[in-house]
């Protein structure tokens, strides 16, 4: 599957953004889809993810209650709604896909989008 992330931008603290990740192929619903983020000089970290059906979602503690991951399999697209954004959310956000259940490590994912920059100003 090929992935393309979009929707990043510059927003003030407390604001909102919605990221999208468009996937190709007919088997999009078979993939567990996740969002990771990376700050320059730091490791890429798990943010949120959704099961193939979208019925199950998981979040990093740092974003629980503020971010919502969802997907529309009819559109081959996954979303990340980000509210109450903080300066520490500033990062490049990547979407990723894998067959099988949710995993939290970068090495567990076979397919990656190109990343979209999110910058939160204080």
C-alpha positions as CSV (number, residue, x, y, z in Angstrom):
1,X,0.0,0.0,0.0
2,X,1.2,3.5,-0.8
3,X,0.4,6.2,1.8
4,X,0.3,10.0,1.5
5,X,-0.1,12.2,4.6
6,X,-1.4,15.7,4.5
7,X,-3.0,18.4,6.6
8,X,-0.1,19.7,8.6
9,X,0.5,23.3,9.2
10,X,1.2,26.1,11.7
11,X,-1.3,26.6,14.5
12,X,-1.4,28.5,17.8
13,X,-1.4,26.6,21.1
14,X,-4.9,25.5,21.9
15,X,-5.8,25.2,18.3
16,X,-6.8,22.2,16.1
17,X,-5.7,20.4,13.0
18,X,-6.9,17.4,11.1
19,X,-4.3,15.2,9.4
20,X,-5.3,12.8,6.6
21,X,-3.5,9.7,5.3
22,X,-4.7,8.5,1.9
23,X,-3.9,4.9,0.9
24,X,-3.9,3.1,-2.4
25,X,-5.1,-0.3,-3.2
26,X,-8.2,-2.4,-2.6
27,X,-7.1,-4.0,0.7
28,X,-6.9,-0.8,2.8
29,X,-9.3,-2.2,5.4
30,X,-7.0,-5.1,6.1
31,X,-4.3,-2.8,7.4
32,X,-3.8,-1.6,10.9
33,X,-3.1,2.1,10.5
34,X,-1.1,4.3,12.8
35,X,0.3,7.8,13.3
36,X,3.8,8.4,14.5
37,X,5.7,11.6,15.0
38,X,9.3,12.7,15.1
39,X,11.1,15.7,16.4
40,X,14.5,16.4,14.8
41,X,17.2,14.6,16.7
42,X,14.7,12.3,18.5
43,X,13.3,8.9,17.8
44,X,10.0,8.5,16.0
45,X,7.2,7.8,18.5
46,X,3.8,6.2,18.4
47,X,0.9,8.7,18.6
48,X,-2.3,6.9,17.7
49,X,-3.6,4.0,15.7
50,X,-6.8,2.3,14.5
51,X,-7.6,-1.3,13.6
52,X,-8.5,-2.3,10.1
53,X,-12.2,-1.9,10.8
54,X,-11.8,1.3,12.7
55,X,-13.5,-0.3,15.7
56,X,-10.5,-0.2,17.9
57,X,-8.2,2.8,18.6
58,X,-5.2,3.3,20.8
59,X,-3.3,6.4,21.9
60,X,-0.1,7.5,23.5
61,X,-0.6,8.8,27.0
62,X,0.6,12.2,25.9
63,X,-2.3,12.7,23.4
64,X,-5.2,10.9,25.1
65,X,-8.2,13.1,25.4
66,X,-6.9,15.5,22.8
67,X,-6.4,13.5,19.6
68,X,-8.8,11.2,17.8
69,X,-7.8,8.6,15.2
70,X,-10.4,7.5,12.7
71,X,-10.7,6.0,9.3
72,X,-13.0,5.8,6.3
73,X,-12.3,2.6,4.5
74,X,-14.6,3.5,1.6
75,X,-12.3,6.4,1.0
76,X,-9.1,4.6,1.8
77,X,-8.3,7.3,4.3
78,X,-7.2,7.6,7.9
79,X,-7.5,10.8,9.9
80,X,-6.0,12.3,13.1
81,X,-8.1,15.0,14.7
82,X,-5.8,17.0,17.0
83,X,-7.4,19.4,19.5
84,X,-5.9,21.5,22.3
85,X,-2.6,21.4,20.6
86,X,0.6,22.2,22.6
87,X,4.0,23.4,21.5
88,X,5.4,20.0,22.4
89,X,3.1,18.4,19.7
90,X,5.4,20.1,17.1
91,X,6.8,17.4,15.0
92,X,6.7,15.7,11.6
93,X,3.7,13.3,11.6
94,X,3.9,10.1,9.7
95,X,1.2,7.6,8.9
96,X,2.1,3.9,8.7
97,X,0.5,0.6,7.9
98,X,0.9,-3.1,8.7
99,X,-1.0,-6.3,8.5
100,X,-1.9,-7.7,11.8
101,X,-2.6,-6.1,15.2
102,X,-1.5,-2.8,16.6
103,X,2.2,-2.4,17.3
104,X,4.1,0.6,18.8
105,X,7.5,0.2,17.3
106,X,8.7,1.8,14.1
107,X,10.3,-1.5,13.0
108,X,6.9,-3.3,13.0
109,X,5.6,-1.2,10.1
110,X,6.1,-2.0,6.5
111,X,4.6,1.0,4.8
112,X,5.1,4.7,5.5
113,X,3.8,8.0,4.2
114,X,6.1,10.9,3.5
115,X,5.3,12.9,6.7
116,X,3.6,16.2,7.3
117,X,4.9,19.0,9.5
118,X,2.8,20.2,12.4
119,X,4.1,23.3,14.2
120,X,2.4,24.7,17.3
121,X,3.4,28.1,18.4
122,X,3.1,29.3,22.0
